[in-house]
């Protein structure tokens, strides 16, 4: 099983790298072609125009990409979280070799890309001085007072239907919509993308391994390994909070109890 999974992951990685390189060329060309018009946009419009391409460009750390981003007002405070394709996959390949459970790269990339999308949305908010949290808080107050446009009611029903549809297929899937607010989930996803996205990655990988061999699946062991995976996936490593206080609460850095408790606190709570 392990060797077969490695072959699947290797093929997927090669196809993904090829696709990322092609997308890089196309995105750069599009940004150069549309640059003058994009720079004329209001900050929120500029964020909307650019953020969807950030997960792809964030896998490149060459001067051409970084200089282009700088020309659009994207600062080093954002690009310092970029990780090259090589620096992403090298530790992931090593992780695959040294850990016992099975990790499908297709799953990992899907959720990593989603996490990156929301992570960089927050970074662009800072770069463009938008203060989205303040704007979202204002809309939440309007929502509580019943002053939102009727289109938000339509959107709430769509969210509810979508959540029900997802949970029919994946009962453990965490969808941020609580059935009440349309706006609050947006703030949560932007502010804490790992809480939503990596929870769902955890559940999907857990189910994947249970289906392979339920008799030999031991969740505390899986949590330990998942912590090691998080060390690769987190763009802002400070969120891991490997501080003296964390170690005082959970034990020495890197030990079994520390890893289990950090996964439970960071992802599963």
TAWO-V391100 format. One record per residue. N is the residue number from 1. SS is DSSP state (2 for helix, 1 for strand, 0 for the rest). PHI is phi in whole degrees, -180 to 180 (none if undefined). NEAR is the number of other ideal C-beta (glycine too) atoms within 12 Angstrom. Layout:
BEGIN
n = <N/N>
ss = <SS/SS>
phi = <PHI/PHI>
near = <NEAR/NEAR>
END
This chain:
BEGIN
n = <1/2/3/4/5/6/7/8/9/10/11/12/13/14/15/16/17/18/19/20/21/22/23/24/25/26/27/28/29/30/31/32/33/34/35/36/37/38/39/40/41/42/43/44/45/46/47/48/49/50/51/52/53/54/55/56/57/58/59/60/61/62/63/64/65/66/67/68/69/70/71/72/73/74/75/76/77/78/79/80/81/82/83/84/85/86/87/88/89/90/91/92/93/94/95/96/97/98/99/100/101/102/103/104/105/106/107/108/109/110/111/112/113/114/115/116/117/118/119/120/121/122/123/124/125/126/127/128/129/130/131/132/133/134/135/136/137/138/139/140/141/142/143/144/145/146/147/148/149/150/151/152/153/154/155/156/157/158/159/160/161/162/163/164/165/166/167/168/169/170/171/172/173/174/175/176/177/178/179/180/181/182/183/184/185/186/187/188/189/190/191/192/193/194/195/196/197/198/199/200/201/202/203/204/205/206/207/208/209/210/211/212/213/214/215/216/217/218/219/220/221/222/223/224/225/226/227/228/229/230/231/232/233/234/235/236/237/238/239/240/241/242/243/244/245/246/247/248/249/250/251/252/253/254/255/256/257/258/259/260/261/262/263/264/265/266/267/268/269>
ss = <0/2/2/2/2/2/2/2/2/2/2/2/2/2/2/2/2/2/2/2/2/2/2/2/2/2/2/2/2/2/2/2/2/2/2/2/2/2/2/0/0/0/2/2/2/2/2/2/2/2/2/2/2/2/2/2/2/0/0/0/0/0/2/2/2/2/2/2/2/2/2/0/0/0/0/2/2/2/2/0/0/0/0/0/2/2/2/2/2/2/2/2/2/2/2/2/2/2/0/0/0/0/0/0/2/2/2/2/2/2/2/2/2/2/2/2/2/2/2/2/2/2/2/2/2/2/2/0/0/0/0/2/2/2/2/2/2/2/2/2/2/2/2/2/0/0/0/0/0/2/2/2/2/2/2/2/2/2/2/2/2/2/2/2/2/2/2/2/2/0/0/0/0/0/0/0/0/0/0/0/0/0/0/2/2/2/2/2/2/2/2/0/2/2/2/2/2/2/2/2/2/2/2/2/2/2/2/2/2/2/2/2/0/2/2/2/0/0/2/2/2/2/2/2/2/2/2/2/2/2/2/2/2/0/0/0/2/2/2/2/0/0/0/2/2/2/2/2/2/2/0/0/0/0/0/2/2/2/2/2/2/2/2/2/2/2/2/2/0>
phi = <none/-61/-66/-64/-66/-60/-65/-63/-65/-64/-65/-63/-61/-62/-66/-66/-61/-61/-65/-63/-66/-66/-64/-58/-60/-69/-65/-59/-63/-64/-66/-67/-66/-101/-55/-62/-70/-64/-68/-83/-72/-66/-52/-67/-70/-66/-58/-62/-72/-109/-64/-67/-90/-64/-57/-72/-64/-70/-93/-132/-123/-79/-63/-61/-67/-65/-67/-63/-63/-61/-67/-100/87/-90/-91/-66/-65/-94/-72/-67/-95/-71/-133/-66/-54/-63/-73/-82/-83/-60/-68/-68/-64/-65/-59/-60/-73/-104/-116/-84/-82/-100/-132/-82/-60/-60/-64/-59/-66/-56/-77/-63/-66/-65/-59/-64/-58/-78/-59/-79/-62/-67/-67/-68/-55/-72/-59/-98/53/-89/56/-60/-58/-66/-67/-66/-60/-65/-68/-62/-63/-64/-64/-64/-87/73/-105/-81/-61/-59/-63/-70/-66/-64/-65/-61/-65/-66/-59/-62/-65/-66/-62/-63/-65/-63/-70/-67/-89/-133/-64/-92/-67/-93/-108/-66/-69/-96/92/-115/-90/-87/-88/-54/-61/-63/-64/-65/-66/-72/-78/-134/-60/-65/-63/-89/-69/-77/-62/-68/-63/-56/-65/-71/-69/-61/-63/-59/-74/-63/-69/-71/-161/-63/-70/-109/-92/-127/-60/-57/-65/-65/-62/-60/-69/-65/-59/-62/-67/-60/-62/-84/-83/-64/-76/-98/-65/-64/-65/-62/53/-83/-88/-62/-65/-64/-69/-65/-80/-117/103/-63/-54/92/-77/-60/-63/-58/-64/-62/-68/-70/-64/-64/-76/-78/-117/-95/-83>
near = <17/19/12/13/25/21/16/21/28/20/17/25/27/17/17/27/24/15/19/29/22/15/26/28/19/17/30/27/16/21/32/20/12/20/21/12/15/27/20/13/19/14/25/20/17/26/33/20/26/38/35/23/35/39/35/34/41/40/34/32/23/19/11/19/32/23/19/28/37/18/19/36/27/35/20/17/20/32/31/19/33/30/29/23/29/17/19/32/27/16/23/32/22/17/28/31/17/15/26/22/33/34/40/31/35/23/30/37/31/23/35/36/32/27/38/36/29/35/38/40/35/35/35/38/32/24/29/31/17/25/17/31/22/14/21/28/19/18/23/25/17/18/25/16/10/11/13/21/15/12/11/22/17/14/21/25/17/16/26/22/17/20/25/18/15/20/19/12/14/20/15/19/25/31/28/31/29/17/18/18/27/31/31/25/31/30/29/26/29/33/23/26/39/40/27/31/38/39/33/33/40/38/29/29/38/33/25/26/32/20/16/22/16/13/9/15/22/19/23/18/21/32/31/27/31/38/37/31/39/38/28/32/39/32/36/26/17/13/26/30/23/27/16/11/10/24/20/14/18/27/17/16/23/19/17/21/21/28/33/27/28/35/36/22/22/35/36/27/14>
END
